[in-house]
Amino acid sequence: MRADVAMPDHILIRVFSEEKKTLKELARKKGTSLSGLIRAAVLPAQGSENVARAK
């Protein structure tokens, strides 16, 4: 999986077909969308980096 920051507050995620299939299945099992699954994984990590930089 590859992630690029396209614009502030926008992240472009590129995945291979098999990765996408696996991630969609994981999202379905967790009761969320693929976008929701990715946001949950990416945004908390960014928040902790920002907190670490502020200290």
N, CA, C and O of each residue as an XYZ file, in Angstrom:
220
protein
N       0.849     -1.157      0.000
C       0.000      0.000      0.000
C       0.899      1.225      0.000
O       1.962      1.232      0.621
N       0.465      2.248     -0.697
C       1.228      3.484     -0.765
C       0.302      4.645     -0.425
O      -0.826      4.699     -0.915
N       0.754      5.554      0.390
C      -0.054      6.714      0.769
C       0.711      7.987      0.442
O       1.907      8.096      0.716
N       0.018      8.935     -0.139
C       0.578     10.243     -0.446
C      -0.381     11.302      0.078
O      -1.596     11.110      0.039
N       0.150     12.412      0.566
C      -0.709     13.512      0.973
C      -1.004     14.319     -0.276
O      -0.111     14.943     -0.849
N      -2.269     14.303     -0.696
C      -2.675     14.996     -1.910
C      -2.887     16.478     -1.633
O      -2.434     17.329     -2.398
N      -3.569     16.780     -0.548
C      -3.856     18.142     -0.108
C      -3.994     18.073      1.405
O      -4.113     16.981      1.961
N      -3.980     19.214      2.080
C      -4.245     19.150      3.519
C      -5.572     18.433      3.768
O      -6.564     18.701      3.090
N      -5.587     17.544      4.718
C      -6.776     16.765      5.095
C      -7.202     15.743      4.046
O      -8.283     15.167      4.169
N      -6.398     15.501      3.029
C      -6.710     14.487      2.016
C      -5.499     13.579      1.832
O      -4.385     14.058      1.619
N      -5.715     12.291      1.913
C      -4.642     11.322      1.728
C      -5.018     10.425      0.566
O      -6.115      9.866      0.543
N      -4.136     10.284     -0.385
C      -4.355      9.413     -1.533
C      -3.738      8.059     -1.213
O      -2.538      7.967     -0.954
N      -4.552      7.011     -1.228
C      -4.099      5.658     -0.922
C      -4.167      4.831     -2.192
O      -5.200      4.794     -2.860
N      -3.081      4.175     -2.523
C      -3.056      3.277     -3.680
C      -2.763      1.874     -3.185
O      -1.798      1.650     -2.454
N      -3.607      0.928     -3.590
C      -3.430     -0.458     -3.166
C      -3.565     -1.384     -4.363
O      -4.234     -1.059     -5.344
N      -2.922     -2.540     -4.270
C      -3.079     -3.567     -5.292
C      -4.448     -4.212     -5.131
O      -5.045     -4.145     -4.057
N      -4.941     -4.826     -6.178
C      -6.274     -5.443     -6.168
C      -6.438     -6.446     -5.036
O      -7.465     -6.447     -4.356
N      -5.442     -7.299     -4.825
C      -5.539     -8.302     -3.756
C      -5.550     -7.644     -2.380
O      -6.286     -8.072     -1.490
N      -4.731     -6.596     -2.203
C      -4.730     -5.864     -0.930
C      -6.098     -5.245     -0.681
O      -6.626     -5.301      0.429
N      -6.664     -4.652     -1.732
C      -7.961     -3.999     -1.603
C      -9.034     -5.013     -1.210
O      -9.880     -4.734     -0.360
N      -8.993     -6.172     -1.825
C      -9.963     -7.225     -1.511
C      -9.846     -7.629     -0.041
O     -10.856     -7.768      0.649
N      -8.623     -7.815      0.433
C      -8.383     -8.197      1.826
C      -8.831     -7.099      2.786
O      -9.465     -7.381      3.803
N      -8.502     -5.847      2.464
C      -8.889     -4.730      3.327
C     -10.405     -4.545      3.365
O     -10.969     -4.239      4.416
N     -11.066     -4.732      2.216
C     -12.529     -4.628      2.183
C     -13.168     -5.694      3.060
O     -14.142     -5.423      3.762
N     -12.626     -6.900      3.023
C     -13.144     -7.989      3.849
C     -12.945     -7.670      5.334
O     -13.844     -7.896      6.143
N     -11.781     -7.151      5.689
C     -11.508     -6.765      7.075
C     -12.465     -5.659      7.524
O     -12.992     -5.701      8.636
N     -12.685     -4.676      6.657
C     -13.613     -3.587      6.976
C     -15.025     -4.128      7.176
O     -15.727     -3.709      8.097
N     -15.440     -5.048      6.324
C     -16.776     -5.635      6.439
C     -16.928     -6.354      7.776
O     -17.957     -6.231      8.440
N     -15.898     -7.105      8.168
C     -15.937     -7.832      9.441
C     -16.006     -6.877     10.632
O     -16.616     -7.193     11.653
N     -15.375     -5.706     10.494
C     -15.387     -4.721     11.584
C     -16.621     -3.828     11.523
O     -16.834     -3.002     12.411
N     -17.435     -3.989     10.478
C     -18.659     -3.205     10.355
C     -18.432     -1.771      9.935
O     -19.175     -0.879     10.344
N     -17.426     -1.538      9.131
C     -17.118     -0.189      8.662
C     -16.832     -0.234      7.163
O     -16.829     -1.301      6.549
N     -16.594      0.933      6.589
C     -16.238      1.015      5.172
C     -14.720      0.921      5.027
O     -13.984      1.023      6.009
N     -14.274      0.729      3.815
C     -12.837      0.704      3.550
C     -12.215      2.051      3.923
O     -11.144      2.097      4.529
N     -12.884      3.139      3.563
C     -12.387      4.473      3.917
C     -12.302      4.655      5.425
O     -11.326      5.199      5.942
N     -13.332      4.194      6.126
C     -13.345      4.298      7.584
C     -12.220      3.511      8.222
O     -11.595      3.967      9.180
N     -11.963      2.324      7.689
C     -10.880      1.484      8.196
C      -9.529      2.177      8.019
O      -8.707      2.189      8.936
N      -9.307      2.746      6.850
C      -8.037      3.432      6.566
C      -7.899      4.678      7.433
O      -6.833      4.927      7.995
N      -8.977      5.466      7.546
C      -8.928      6.664      8.399
C      -8.582      6.305      9.845
O      -7.754      6.962     10.475
N      -9.219      5.266     10.357
C      -8.974      4.849     11.741
C      -7.521      4.442     11.946
O      -6.958      4.661     13.019
N      -6.916      3.853     10.926
C      -5.526      3.414     11.029
C      -4.545      4.573     10.858
O      -3.499      4.601     11.507
N      -4.877      5.525      9.992
C      -3.932      6.588      9.639
C      -4.038      7.799     10.554
O      -3.015      8.312     11.008
N      -5.234      8.262     10.832
C      -5.388      9.511     11.571
C      -4.878      9.462     13.004
O      -4.235     10.423     13.426
N      -5.122      8.404     13.786
C      -4.537      8.380     15.136
C      -3.010      8.413     15.100
O      -2.381      9.021     15.966
N      -2.420      7.767     14.111
C      -0.961      7.762     13.987
C      -0.453      9.171     13.707
O       0.568      9.577     14.262
N      -1.141      9.915     12.863
C      -0.730     11.287     12.578
C      -0.874     12.158     13.815
O      -0.020     13.003     14.082
N      -1.936     11.960     14.562
C      -2.157     12.740     15.780
C      -1.061     12.524     16.800
O      -0.620     13.478     17.440
N      -0.611     11.284     16.967
C       0.446     11.006     17.938
C       1.778     11.582     17.482
O       2.595     11.982     18.311
N       2.007     11.629     16.165
C       3.237     12.249     15.660
C       3.220     13.740     15.947
O       4.237     14.312     16.339
N       2.056     14.379     15.751
C       1.953     15.811     16.007
C       2.160     16.116     17.482
O       2.786     17.121     17.818
N       1.651     15.274     18.362
C       1.841     15.464     19.798
C       3.312     15.315     20.144
O       3.845     16.092     20.936
N       3.974     14.322     19.559
C       5.391     14.093     19.838
C       6.232     15.281     19.383
O       7.189     15.655     20.062
N       5.889     15.875     18.251
C       6.647     17.028     17.752
C       6.438     18.255     18.626
O       7.343     19.076     18.770
N       5.253     18.384     19.208
C       4.943     19.564     20.012
C       5.691     19.571     21.338
O       5.889     20.635     21.925
N       6.110     18.407     21.819
C       6.780     18.324     23.129
C       8.195     18.805     23.087
O       8.881     18.794     24.109
